């Protein structure tokens, strides 16, 4: 390689390649780019362009996200860390798919329900807690019907002591998101106890006056599963 040819994962190579901005980021969130490389598309998370006051914290959050994904190395359901060009950026494998929705679930609700449960169990077995699965765009279904999970910006990957102390609460957050997807799109896949948990959660959520909640069909699905609808 000549002096004029940048390393494949260097910032110079990534910024000179064909790329498309997917998210501008925010004061603490990195911008997300789709970058076309000889090996195929990759995702570039980059906080170099953030204002200086928040960049240090953004770097820390990016390192935390990277550590969570490194625990999931080798699992195709999750983005793989390909490179760390510098302290402001991380290169991830590209995951294709469409957001998890009613139409996607309708193709094979039993299979997708099982995939969703296994995906969350896999994360938790590696002491990774996503904490933002309610965002539909964070769960994708590819052309072969395989479920994929991305955007670990809100995730936490504690050590053994942290997982022992906070794991039960963190697991509950992720699993409540699973129950809500099933209640909306495949209520027949809920157990009766899960359906009751969905309804209890809705009661508590409506009491949280600081952030109004708009139900998206999970209550109706849970009641139908219990024979109340």
N, C-alpha and C positions, 0 to 999 in steps of 0.2 A: 504494500500500500504506500503510495507516495505521500509526501508531506501535505499535499493539497486535498487528499481524500480523507474526510472525517470518519471516525470509527462508526460502525453501523448504528449504535445506540447513543452516540454523543448528541449533545444539544444541537450542535451545528448540523448534523445529519437529519435530525428529526424536524428542525425548523425549516430546512431547505426542501424537505420532501413535500409531495402533494398532501395537503391536509385540510380538514374541515372542522370548524368550531362547532361543538355540540352544546356546550354550556359555558357562559362567560364566567361562571363562578361568582364569588361575592367577596366581602372583606376577609373572610376566613376560609372560604372554600376554593379549591383550585379550579382553574379552567379545565375543561375536558375537550380534547381534540381526537378526531379519528385521523390517523396518519397512515398513508399508504406506503408500504415497504416492499422490498423484493420478496419477502416471506409472506406477504399478505397484510391486511389491515391490523393495526394495533391501537390501543387507547393510550393517550398521553395525558396524565394528570399533572398540571403545571401551575405552580403558584408564584412563578417569577414575576408576573405582571401585577401582582397585588400591591396595594399601597404599603409603604414601609412599616407603618405602625402595627399592622396586623399580620405582617408576613412571618414573623417569628412564631406566632401561635399557629398560623396556617401550616408552617413546616412541621411543627410538632404533631398537628392533627394528621398530616399526610404520613408521617412516620408511623403513627398509631394505626392508620388504615393499612399501611404496608405490612406491619407486623401481624395484623389479623389475617391478611391474605397469605402470608408466608406459612402460617400454621395450616392452611388449606392446600398447600402445594401438592400437586399430583391428582387433585380431585377435579374432574372436568366440569362439574356443575358450577364452579366458581372461577373468576378471573385469576390468571396466574401471573405472578410478578416476573417479568422478563428482564428488566434492567432498572437501574437507578442512575440516570445520567449525571445528576448532581443533587444537592440537598433540596432543590426546589421542584424536583420532578420524579415521577415514577412511570414506567412503561408497563402496561398490562396487556395480556392477550385479549383479543377481540371476541366478544360473544354476540352471535346473531340470534334474532328471535323477535317474536311479537309479544306485547304485554299480556299477562295473564288476565283473561276476561271471560265473560259468560260464554261467548261463542267458542273460545278455545277449550273451555271446560266441557262443553257439550259434546266434543268429539269422543272423549273417553273419561267421564268424571271419576270413575273408580281408580283408574290408573294415575290420573293427575293428582288425586287426593293422596294416594300412596306416595307418589314422588315428593309431594309437598311435605308430608310428614317426615320422610326419610331425609330430605335435604336439611330440614331444621335439626333433626337428630344428629346428622353428620357434623354440622357446625358445632353443636353443643358438645359432642364427643371430643372435639379438639379445643374446647374452652373458648369458642368464638360465639359471641352473641351479636346478632345483626342489629336489632332494635329499631329498624325502619322498614320492616316488611310490609307495612300497611300501604306504602307507596307502590302502586300497581306497576310502575315502570321499573321497579327493582327486581321483578320476577318476569322472566321471559320464557317462552316456549319456542324451541327451534323447529325447523321443518320436519324433523323426525319425531316430534312430540316430546322431546326431552326438556325437562325444566332446568332453567339456569337462574342464578342469583347474582346480582351485582350491586354496586354502590355501597361500599362498606365504610362510608365516611362517618356514620353515626355509631359504628360498631365498637365493641369493647372486647379485648382478648386478655382477661386478667390472668395472673399467675394462680398457682394452686390454692393459696390462701384466699385470694380475692374471689376465686370461683366457689370455694367452699362457703364463704360468707354471703356472697351476693348472687350466686348461681341460681338458687330457686326463684328469686324475683326476676332475674334477667330471662330465665327460661320461660317464665310466665308471660313476659312481654311478647316474645317471639311466637309462642304457642297461641296466644290470644289472636294474633294476626292470622294464623292458620285457620282457627275456628271461624273467623269472620269471612275469609274467602270461601270456606266450605258452606257457611250459612247463606251466603249470597248466591253462589253458583252451583253447589251440589249438596243441598241440605240433607239428602238421603245418606250421605257419607258421614254425617255427624252421629256420635253416640248420643243417647238421651242426656247424659251428664254434660257433654260438650254443648248441647243445645241450651241447657239450663244456664251454663256458664256464660254463653253469649248474651242471654237475656239479663243476667245479673250485671254483666259489664255495661250493657246499655243503660241500665238504671243509674249506675254510678257515673257514667259518662255524661248523662244529662244534668247531673248535679254540679258538674264542673263549669261554672258560669263564666270563667275567664276565657274559654275557647269553645264557642258554640259548635255542636256536633250535628252533622246532617247524616242521618241513617241512609244507607244505600241498599236496603233490602235484607240485611242480615237478621233483623228482628222478625220479619215476615217468614224467612226461611226457617229460623229456629222454632218459631211457633208451629209452623207446618210440620216440622219433624216431630214435635211433641203432640201433634194432633189437635192443636188449638186454633189453627188457621182456617 
